[in-house]
Amino acid sequence: SHSWCPAPLCRGRALPAPPPPPGPACAVSRPLRSASSFSQPGPTENDPSEGQVFLSESCVKRLLEITEGSEFLRLQVEGGGCSGFQYKFSLDTVINPDDRQGQRGGARVVVDVDSLAFVKGSMVDFSQELIRSSFQVVSNPQAEKGCSCGTSFSVKF
């Protein structure tokens, strides 16, 4: 019983990455030491990862290459995929009232509050392999198990 993962679709203009090949292809991601955090209004929580998403160095480097002007990477969590939820990445220029922003080295990632509940404390990484390159959410403390494609996950209860 193997699971099949759909490729993530993007609203707006597609991310400049080659199309994924048929079948799952995944990289083993390593957590990176340096990270940047989200600024969130209100009192700070006891949990240091509360309301934060981190950007890896490769993510920052790739975002600086592909974004222009006021563009940023938007991370959304949607229902679907083979494990119940899936990550969706797109380039955007519009900040909504319920968005939270993270920044590092001039690169910006924006997550809406609803999605942030599913990804807080995790890292956004850019993985480049021989057959595909993609943004991925790695080491997500909210996720129970991930799918081999790296875009789908289930939530801890």
C-alpha positions as CSV (number, residue, x, y, z in Angstrom):
1,S,0.0,0.0,0.0
2,H,2.2,2.8,-1.2
3,S,0.9,6.4,-1.0
4,W,1.0,8.8,-3.9
5,C,1.7,12.5,-3.4
6,P,0.3,15.2,-5.7
7,A,2.8,17.9,-6.6
8,P,1.9,21.1,-4.8
9,L,0.1,23.6,-6.9
10,C,0.7,27.3,-6.6
11,R,-1.7,30.2,-7.0
12,G,-0.3,33.2,-8.9
13,R,2.9,32.7,-10.8
14,A,4.6,29.3,-10.6
15,L,7.9,29.0,-8.7
16,P,10.8,28.7,-11.1
17,A,11.7,25.1,-10.4
18,P,11.8,22.1,-12.7
19,P,8.7,19.8,-12.7
20,P,9.0,16.9,-10.3
21,P,9.5,13.5,-11.9
22,P,6.9,10.7,-11.5
23,G,7.3,8.9,-8.2
24,P,8.5,10.1,-4.8
25,A,12.0,11.6,-4.6
26,C,13.2,13.0,-1.4
27,A,16.2,14.4,0.3
28,V,17.3,13.8,3.8
29,S,17.3,17.2,5.3
30,R,19.6,18.3,8.1
31,P,18.5,20.9,10.7
32,L,20.6,24.0,10.4
33,R,22.0,25.9,13.3
34,S,21.4,29.5,12.3
35,A,17.7,30.6,12.0
36,S,15.5,33.6,12.2
37,S,12.2,34.0,13.9
38,F,8.8,35.5,13.4
39,S,7.9,38.7,15.1
40,Q,4.5,38.4,16.8
41,P,2.6,41.1,18.6
42,G,1.6,40.5,22.2
43,P,3.3,38.9,25.2
44,T,6.0,36.3,24.4
45,E,5.2,32.7,25.2
46,N,7.2,30.4,27.4
47,D,7.8,28.1,24.4
48,P,10.6,29.8,22.2
49,S,9.2,28.2,19.1
50,E,5.7,29.6,19.6
51,G,4.5,31.3,16.5
52,Q,7.8,31.0,14.7
53,V,9.0,29.5,11.4
54,F,12.7,29.4,10.6
55,L,14.5,29.9,7.3
56,S,17.5,27.8,6.3
57,E,20.5,29.4,4.5
58,S,19.6,27.6,1.3
59,C,16.0,28.9,1.5
60,V,17.3,32.5,2.0
61,K,19.7,32.1,-0.9
62,R,17.1,30.8,-3.3
63,L,14.5,33.4,-2.3
64,L,16.9,36.2,-3.0
65,E,17.5,34.7,-6.4
66,I,13.8,34.4,-7.4
67,T,12.0,37.2,-5.7
68,E,11.7,40.7,-7.2
69,G,10.7,43.9,-5.4
70,S,8.1,43.3,-2.8
71,E,7.7,39.6,-3.5
72,F,7.9,37.0,-0.7
73,L,7.4,33.3,-0.3
74,R,3.9,32.4,1.0
75,L,3.6,29.1,3.0
76,Q,0.1,27.7,3.4
77,V,-1.2,24.5,4.9
78,E,-4.2,23.0,3.2
79,G,-6.3,19.9,3.8
80,G,-5.5,17.1,1.3
81,G,-2.5,15.1,0.3
82,C,-1.9,11.5,1.3
83,S,-1.5,12.2,5.0
84,G,-4.3,14.7,5.6
85,F,-2.6,18.0,5.2
86,Q,-0.2,19.4,2.7
87,Y,2.2,22.4,2.4
88,K,1.7,24.8,-0.4
89,F,4.3,27.4,-1.5
90,S,3.8,30.4,-3.8
91,L,5.2,33.8,-4.5
92,D,3.0,36.7,-3.4
93,T,3.1,40.4,-2.9
94,V,0.0,41.0,-0.8
95,I,0.1,40.9,3.0
96,N,-3.3,40.1,4.6
97,P,-4.3,41.2,8.1
98,D,-4.0,37.7,9.6
99,D,-0.5,37.1,8.1
100,R,2.7,36.7,10.2
101,Q,6.0,37.5,8.6
102,G,9.4,35.9,9.0
103,Q,12.6,37.4,7.7
104,R,16.2,36.5,7.4
105,G,19.0,38.1,5.4
106,G,16.5,40.1,3.3
107,A,14.4,37.0,2.4
108,R,10.8,37.0,3.6
109,V,8.3,34.2,4.3
110,V,4.7,34.9,5.1
111,V,2.3,32.5,6.8
112,D,-1.3,33.1,7.7
113,V,-2.4,32.5,11.3
114,D,-4.4,29.4,10.6
115,S,-1.5,27.8,8.7
116,L,1.0,29.0,11.3
117,A,-0.6,26.7,13.9
118,F,0.4,23.7,11.8
119,V,4.0,24.8,11.1
120,K,5.2,26.8,14.1
121,G,8.7,25.8,15.2
122,S,9.5,24.2,11.9
123,M,12.1,25.2,9.2
124,V,11.6,26.1,5.6
125,D,14.4,24.7,3.5
126,F,15.3,24.7,-0.2
127,S,16.4,21.3,-1.4
128,Q,18.2,20.9,-4.7
129,E,18.7,17.4,-6.0
130,L,19.7,16.0,-9.4
131,I,16.1,15.5,-10.5
132,R,14.2,18.2,-8.7
133,S,14.5,21.3,-6.5
134,S,11.8,22.5,-4.1
135,F,11.0,24.4,-1.0
136,Q,10.2,22.1,1.9
137,V,9.1,22.3,5.5
138,V,11.6,20.3,7.6
139,S,11.6,19.2,11.2
140,N,8.0,20.3,11.9
141,P,7.2,19.7,15.6
142,Q,3.5,19.8,14.8
143,A,3.6,17.0,12.3
144,E,3.2,13.4,13.4
145,K,4.3,11.7,10.3
146,G,5.3,13.0,6.9
147,C,4.9,11.6,3.4
148,S,7.9,10.6,1.4
149,C,7.3,13.4,-1.0
150,G,7.9,16.0,1.7
151,T,4.7,18.0,1.0
152,S,2.1,16.0,3.0
153,F,1.8,15.4,6.7
154,S,-0.5,14.5,9.5
155,V,-1.0,16.4,12.7
156,K,-0.2,15.3,16.3
157,F,-3.3,15.3,18.6
